Amino acid sequence: MRILALMGSPRIGGNTDTLVTELLRGAQGVGADVEKVVLNKLKIRGCQACDSCHKTGRCRINDDMQPLYDKLLDADVLVLGTPVYFWGPSAQLKPALDRWYALDQPGIREKLAGKRMQLVCPFGDTDPQTALPTVEMMRTASTYMGMEWREPLLAGGVNEKGEVARDIALMQRAYDIGAGLGR
């Protein structure tokens, strides 16, 4: 089982990173091959809406998204980690997600079908409705691409860097989700 996590938070050691790392630890514990890509360390431009990818089968933008395409297609499970920023995903995750447009074509899109999609989404507000726009965006995108949407791991009311690590039940849930994905 190959699991690719796209960590969309700029905060290494922050709440998103901590939960994604624990989820991956759970998956590794059952033998899964895991990889975490920290999107903030990459240079990924936004989609240019040129439709070149639908003519050539590949996005024409030569940046750090290029190697991610193969990783996305090779993975059995995709984990998207993002904090909620103004009711949406982080600025690090959004351009990578928009560039999935290049995968939305016959012969390529089918390679995503059936992959499992797991969202990890901490947010500062205590109202779970705060995460709803992000959750629905990711759920809709994964369903559209034919992927199997999994119940998201949400963590509300977290503001301090890495404070989720003090919530034993939440960390256990992240680990258990990872173990379930890794089987």
N, C-alpha and C positions, 0 to 999 in steps of 0.2 A: 504494500500500500504506500503510495507516494502522496505526501501532503505538502502543499505549497501555501505558506502564509504571507500575505501582503500586509505589512505593518504600516498603517497610514498615519501614525502619530509622529510628530517631530521629537517627542520626549522619550529618549532612551531611558528605561527604568521607570517610565510613567505608568499610568493605569492600563492603557491599551497594551503596551509592551509587556507588562507583568502578566496580564491575563492571557495574551497570545503565547507567551513563553511557557506558562503553566499548561495550557492546552496542548502545546507541542510536546511537552515533557510526558503528558499522559499518553499521547500517541506513540512516542518513542518507547514507552514502557511496555507496549504490546507489540513492538517490533516494526512499527511504521518507519519509513524513510521520510524525514521531515526537513524542510528548509524554510527559513524566515528571511524575507527580503524587506529591508528597511527602505521604504520608498523615499524618505527624506534624504537619503544618501545618493539617490539617483537623479539624473537630469532627464525628466520626461516632459516633453512639450505637449500642449493640448492638441486635440484633433483639429486639423485645418479644413475639414469638410471638403476636401478636394476630390474625393471618390476614387483616387488613384488605386487604393487597395482593392476596390471592386473591379478594377480593370486588370490589375497585375497579380492579385492574390496576396499582396504584401503591402503593408504601410510604407510609404515612401520616406517618412521622417526617420532619419538615421540618428537615433538617440538611445538611451538606456532601456527603452521599451522593447527594442528589437529582441534581445535575449529573453525577455519575459514572455514573449509570445510562445516560444517553444516550451518554456517551463509551465505555462498555463495549460497548454495542450497535453503535456506529458503527465501532469498531476491527476490523481484520482479524486482528490479532495482539495477544494480551495477554501482558505480561511481568509476573510477580509476583516482586518482590525482597524477600527477608526473611532476616535472620539466624536462626539456630536459638537460641531461648530456652527452656531446659528442655524440649528435645526437640520443640518445636512452633514455629509461626510467631510473629512478634512480636505484641505487643499492639496495634500500629498496624494490622497487616494483618488480624488475625482478625475484628474487628467488620465491616470492609468486606466480607470474604468471607462472613460469616454473613448479611449483608444481601442477598446474591445470592439468597436465598430468594424475594425479590419477583420475581425473573426466572424462577423455576421454575414456570411456568404456561403453558398452551397459548396460542399466539399471540405469546409473548415468548421462551420458551425456544428456539424454532426459530431465532431470530436469533443465538443463540450457537453453534449447531451448525456445525461445520466450522471455526470460528475456531481458530487455533493458540495454544497455551498454552506459555509458556516460563517455567520457574522458575530464578531466580538465588538461590543459597543458600550464603553463607559461614557457617562455624561454627568455634569455637575448638578443639574437640577434634580430634585427629589420626585418630580412629577414624571411618571413613565411616558406620558404623552409627548414629552420633549423629544424622545428618540423615534417617535412614530414616523416622521417624514424620512429619516435615514433608513429605518427598517423597511418601510414600504418601497423606497427606491431600490434597495438592494434585492428585496424579494421579487419585485417586478422584473428587474434586470435578469436575475437568475432564472426565473420561470420563463421569461421570453427566450433565453438562450437554451432552454430545455434541461436545465440543471435541477437537481433535487434540493429544494430549500429546506434547511434545518432550522429548528427553533433557535432564535438568536440568544446569545449570552449577553444580557444587559446588566449594567451596573450603574444605578442611579445614585446621585448624592455624593459622588466622589470628586473632590477638587484638588486635594493635596497630591503631589507627585508620589506615585507608588502606594497610596494608602489602601488600595484593594488588597495588598499582601497581608494586611492585618485582619481581613475578613476570612476566617478559616473556612466557613461554609462556601463562600464564593470561590475561593481558590480550589476547594475540593470539587466543586461543580465544574470548573474549567478543566481540571485534571480528568474528571470522569467523561466529560464531553470529548476530550482528546482521545482517551482510551477507546471510546465508542467509535470515533471516526477512524482510528487506526486499525480496527479489526476488519 
